[in-house]
Amino acid sequence: NNDNNDRGGGIYIRESGSQGNRVSLDHITFHNNSSNGSGGAIYLRESNVSLTNSILWANNPDEIGFHATSGYSNLVIANCIIEGGTPNPGSDGEVEAEQVFTVDPLFTDPENGDFSLDVNSIAIGSGADGFDIGYLFNNGSIECGNCIYVEIGSDGNGSHANPFGSIQSAIDNAVDGDTILVLPGDYIENLNID
């Protein structure tokens, strides 16, 4: 539930994923974020991004926005639920999309922070390898090789037992091949991804 006076209510990704690298967003739920510009959930500017197994729902004014005056962004989408469907970047980017659903994900009680899925949700089993789509998947069990954990209120080293307290701390300590697992909560920070 973030509100940004500019663009990118959920996340603003700028000049990231250069030199053939790609910023990967996997098993993320963006819900009820807003911006005064575009990209209520995600805003891209000169970026190379992969969005998989994720839900973008009830974000305003739109789910994904592209910067219109400089740079070019590439977005690859797979196994996602996006209200409004696959975005059209016009001449400001390129979108490759596979298996994008536009039906309500049927969260249990999003108004009270419960983003678990109703038994009738299309998100159940529709992700890659039969996993659920969204941040609560596989009954909460996450297997990860090189994981860095983040949890609000923590001040640790990024391990499962002692997570970092901010997403930026995890980014600053990540190396190629690491996966950052962000536990549920409202994270209010400006992220710098090099």
C-alpha angles and dihedrals in degrees: 000000000000126000120201124191090212126026136320107042093187102025136347113206115194130179092344132142096034126158092041094304120125131210105232122210109185131172094000129148118207110187134168098354121144142191135186089230122039132299104061089183105017133011121191128200119173091334141138108216139172118203115189138166091000140132125224109182138155095004119145142260087358138331102248129019132189127210108252106200109045139025132004128259131205120205125186114194126189133168097356139141109223122175105230093020131245111359122240110224094185110204092336097080151339129260126198111190135184126176102357114171123202100191126109108275090220101229113197098236113341094168087067097039098263106134096167112129127256112240088250095054117127086218091073109101094348097108128090113303091008095295121142120262118245135039095296102065140148090020090300094302113133123184116195135163104206103017129171113194128212127192129167112250094023125115103188141122099271097266122131090255094043111028125189114258095226138043090228091059089054092049092049091053098041124106130193110298097024121127120215113212112198113198119218118286144094108287112189108189142117108242126214113198115184 
